[in-house]
Amino acid sequence: MSVIMRRFYVICFMFMLLLGINLSVYQSIILDINTFFGLDGASTGLFIALYCLGSLITPTLAGELSDRVGKKKVLMVSCVVFIVGIAIVSQSGSIITCCIGIFLIGSGSCTIEGIFSAKITDENPQSSEKLMNFSQLFFCVGAVAGPMLALFMKSLGADWQTIMLIVAAIFMPASISLFWIPGDKKASSEPSTQNKAYSLILIKNAKFLLFFFSMLFYIGAEVSVAFSITGYFSEGGQTVISGEIVLSLFWAGMIIGRLIAGILHKLSDKVMIICLITGVVFSSLLQFKFQTVISMVLFFLLGLSFSAVWPLLMAFCTQAFTRYSGTAGGLMVMGGSVGGMTFPALMGAVAGVAGARAAMVVSTGATAVTLVLYLLSRTKRANCVT
């Protein structure tokens, strides 16, 4: 591997680490933002929805733009959008400006993740499964480290505004490093497609739609589990163990699984199938009542099972549609955002009626659908549009 490529992957992994930190720090201080504006706990949903709305709309538009003008330029603009969003939130004196800032944070961060993922495939398509898993491994490490960093800064007397400004300050030198990543490969310029919306070309392709809905259902399953853990261990009104501890175990399973999947990248197809099958099994088992320790182990194993699904789906999709990798990556992020917004609400509704354990059937069903869609996508590979 050349020095230029090594430098690119160092920068890519650094960004994924920082994005993971940003997401979990934001989750850690969201209640502080509520308190600052005198809002009740229910308003937390508004801030989550705005973040998701940014990740729903912008990555698709930015992905298509990146295929036309270059991914490097779009990455630089996305970093500016992200930093401006943080600055607006941290300095906002009204709920309106805060909402605008949160939307920009979601827009910038998810666009950066999607474009970097597409660029990994552009630069090294033969090893994209391995590199995608490693990049998401760093995202998981950041997600685990973020709450601890937030607690440490609070212990030093920092309020939530200061914490957000520190995150922005860290991103500024990271953004400058984008000048040293490789230039873009020639964008698609065939007369037959240049005047068409790349998104429309992709959504008319059966193979792409199978990848898209696989991502939608998978993220629905993953996010539903992550949001349900606290309720799962406090059912009946008595908290038997801290949800944060089990959530950390879940993320630890993700980190270990992505490391293993990266090492076994030559067996990525088999790894994907095994991950989804075991995901169905472990989420099904969590519908039953076990001793607390066994339930904790099952959540760890579920994180291990889920670990490789996102990076492999993204790698397989951008490999299959290399001509439109940025657009494909953006649409996949959008699909994940749709799943992440809808399935937790569905799981919460089921939990309200039947309890948290019974609600795990939502994650089980979504994982099973992901498995079926992925298996169908394998039959379409020979017919993909590149």
N, C-alpha and C positions, 0 to 999 in steps of 0.2 A: 504494500500500500504506500502511495506517495505521501510526501510531507503535506501537500495541499489537502489530500483526503483525510489524513489524520487530524489536521487542524479543523477541517469541516466537522468531523464527528465529535471532536472535543467541544466545539461551539454548540453543536446540536444537542449533545447530552447535557451541557450546562444549561441550555434554555429549558429543556424538559425538567431538570431539577428545580429550576426557578419557578416554572409554571406550576409544578406540584406544590411548592412552598406557598405560592400566591393563593392557590385554590383553598388549601387547608387553613391558611391564615385568615382568609376572608370568611370561611365557615366558623372560625374560632371567635371572630370579633363581631359577627353579625348581630348578636344580641346587644352588644355595646352600642352599635349604631342605632338600634331600636330605642334604647334608653336615652341616648343623646337627643333624639328627636321627639321623645315623649310618646312613643308608639307602644302598642301592646304586643304580646308575643305573636299574635296571629299575623302581624305585619311582616314577620320574617318571610312568609310565603311570597310577599311582594318582591322583596329583594332577591330571593332565589329565582323567581320567575323572570325578573328583569335581566339577571345574569344569563339565564338560559335563553331568553329572547335574543340577546346579543349573539350567543353562540349558535342560534338557529338561523338567523338571517345573513349575517355578514360573511361567514366562511364560504358559503356557496358563491356569493358574488365575487369575493376576493379570490377564490380558487379559479374561477373562470378567467378573471383578469390576469392571474399569474401565468396562465397558459398562453396568454396573448402578449403581455409586456415583460414577463419574466418573474420568477419566484423571488429572486433576491430583492427586487424593488418593492414587491408587495410585503415581504417580511419587514423591510425597513419602515414602511408606512404603518404596518400593524403594530410595531413596537412603539411608534410615536402615539398612536391611538390609545394603546394600553397605558402608557405612562401618563398621558393627559387625563385619561379616565380616573386613574388613581389620584392624581393631583386635584381633580375636581371634587371627588368624594371627600378627600381629607380636608379640603378647605371650604366645603359647602356649608352654607348657613341656612339652607332651605331643603325641604324634602324633594323638591322638583330637581334642583341641581344635583342632589345626591343620586336620584334615580337616573339622570342622564349619565353621570359618571359610572355608575354600576353597569349600565348598558354598554358603555364604551369598554370597560374592563372585560366583560364577557366577549364582546366582539373581537377585541385585540388578542386576548389570550388564546381563544379557540382557533382563530385564524392562524396564529403562529404555529400552534400544534399541528393543524392540518397541512399547512404549506411545508413545514419541516418534514413531515411524514412523507409527503409526495416527493420532496427533493431527495430523501434517502433512496427511494426507488430509482429516481432519475440518475443518481450518481453511481449506484452500485446495484443494479437490478438482480444480479446473481445471488447477492447476499442480503437482500432487503428483509427477509424474514428474521434473520439473526439480528441485524442492526435495528429493526423496528422493535423487537423484544427488548434489546438493551436500552434503547431510548426510553421506552415506557417503564423499564426498571428504574431509571433515574427519576422519572415522574413520580413513581410510587415512593421512592426514598424521600423526595421532597414533600409528598403528601403526609408522610409519617413525621418528618422533621418540623413541618410548619407549626402545628399546635404547640410543640415544645418551645420553639423559638418565640412564639407569641407570648407564652407564659413567662419565659425568661425576660422578655422586654417589659412585660407588665410588672414583674418583680423589681425592675430597675426604675419603675415609676412612669413608664411610657403609657400614654393613653392610646386609644385606637387610631386617632389621626396621625400620631407620631409613628406608630407601627406601619401604617400604610405608606407614609412618606419614606420610611426606611426601605420598604419593598421597592418603591419607585427608584430610590437612589441606587439600589443594587442593580436594577434593570438598565440604568443609563449606560454604564460602561459595557455591560453585556451587549447592548444594542450597537455600540460602536464596533464591536467585534464582527458584526455582519459584513463590514467592508472587506474582511479577509476570507469570506467563504467563496467557493468557486463561482464563476459566472454561470449564467443559465445556458442550457443547451438550446438550440434553435427552436423557437416556438412553432406550433403547428401552423402551416401557411398554405395548405393545399387549397386551390380555388374552390373545390367542392364543399369545403367545410368552413373556410375562413369567415364567411358572412352568415354562418348559422350559429345559433347559441349552442355551445358545447354541452350545456346541461340538458338541452332538449335531445341532442344526439344520444346522450347516455341513458336518459330515462326511457327512451324507446327501445333500449337493448335489454332483452330478457335476462342476460347474465348479470348485467349491472344491477338490475332491480332485485335480483336474488341476493347480491352482496349488500345492497342498501337496506333491505328489510331484515337481513341477518343482523346488521349492526343495530338497527332500531330495536329489535326484540332483545338482543344481547344486552345492550346498555340499559334497557328497561329492567332486565333481570338483575343486573349488577347493582344499579342505583337503588332499586327496591330493597335489596338485601341490606345495603349499607345504611339506608335510612330506617330500617326496621329493627336493627340490632338492639337499640336501647329499649324499645317497647317489648321486644321478645323476652328480655331478661327481667322485665318489671311487670309482667302480666300478673294480674291479681292484686296489684297495688303494692307489692313488696319487691324492691330491687335486690336481687341476690348477688349481683356483681356489676361493676361499673361497665356501662356500654362502651366507654372509650377504650377499656382494656381489650374487650372482644373485637372492637373495630380495628385496633392495632394488630391483633392476631390475624384478622382477615387481610389487612394490607401486607402483613409479613408473608402470608401465603402467596400473595400476588408477587412480591419481590422475588421470592425463591423460585416460583414457577416461571417467571419471565427469564430468570437466569438460566434455568434448565432448558427452557424452550429455545433460548438463543444458542446454547451449546448444541442442542439437537436439531439445528435448523435444516439439516438435510432430510429430516423426517417430519417436516412441518405439517404435511397433510395428515399424517397419522396422529401427531400431537394434537392437532385441532379436534379431530374426531374423539380422541380419548378425553380431552378436556371437557367437551360438551356432554359426552355420555356420563362421566363422573359428576359433572355439574348437576345433571338431572337427578342422579342417585343421591348425592349429598343434600341437595335442597329438598328432595322428597323425605329423607330421613328427619330433617329438621321440623317437619310437620308433627312429629311425635314427641312426647315428653320423655326426656332422659335426665340423668344426673347432670348438674351444671357443667362439670368438667368434660363430660362427653359432648355436650352441646357446643362448648368452646372449641373442642377439637374439630367438630364437624364444620364450624364456621371457618376455622383455619384451612381445612381441606377444601372447602368451597372456594375460598380465595385462591388456593393453589390451582383448582380446576378452572376458574375463570381467568387466570393470569394471562394466558397466551392468546385468548380469543380476539381481543381488540387489535393488538399489533398484527396478528396473522391475517385477520380480515382486511385490515388496511393495506398490508403488503400484497396480498393476493389481488385485491381490487386495483391498486395502482400499477401492479405488474401487468394485469390484463388490459388495462387502458392507458398505456404509456403516453400516447399522443395527448391525452387529456388528463394527465395525472393530477394536476392541481385542481381541476374541476371535480374529478372523481373524489379526491381527498376531502374537498370542501363539502360535497354532497354527503359523504359518509359521516362527517362530523355533524352535519345537519340532521341526518337520520338518527344518530345517537342522541342528539339533543331532544328530538321528538319523543324517543323512548324514555329518556331521563325525566321528561316533564309529565308524561302520561301514566306510566306504570306505577310509580310511587303513589300517585293519587288513587289508582285502582287498588293497590295493595292496602292502603290506608282505609279505604271503604270496606274492603273485605274484613280487615282486622277489627273495624268497629262493629261488625255484625257477628263474626265468628271467632275472633281472637287472633293474636299475632302469629301463633303457630300455624293455624289453619290458613292464614294469609300467605304463607310460604308457597302455597300452591300457585300463586301468581308468578313467582320467580321460576318455579319448576316448569310451568307451562311455557313461559317465554323462552327458557333455555331449550326445551324440547323443540319448539318451533324453529329456533336458531339452528339446531342440529339438522332438521329436515331441510331447511332452506339451503344450508351449506352443502349438504349432500347433493341437492339438485343443482347447485352452481357448478359442481365438479363435472357434470355431464355437459355443461355449456362451454367449457373452456376452448374447445376447438372452433367455436363460432364467434369468439369475441372480436370486437372491433378495436384495433390498435391504431 
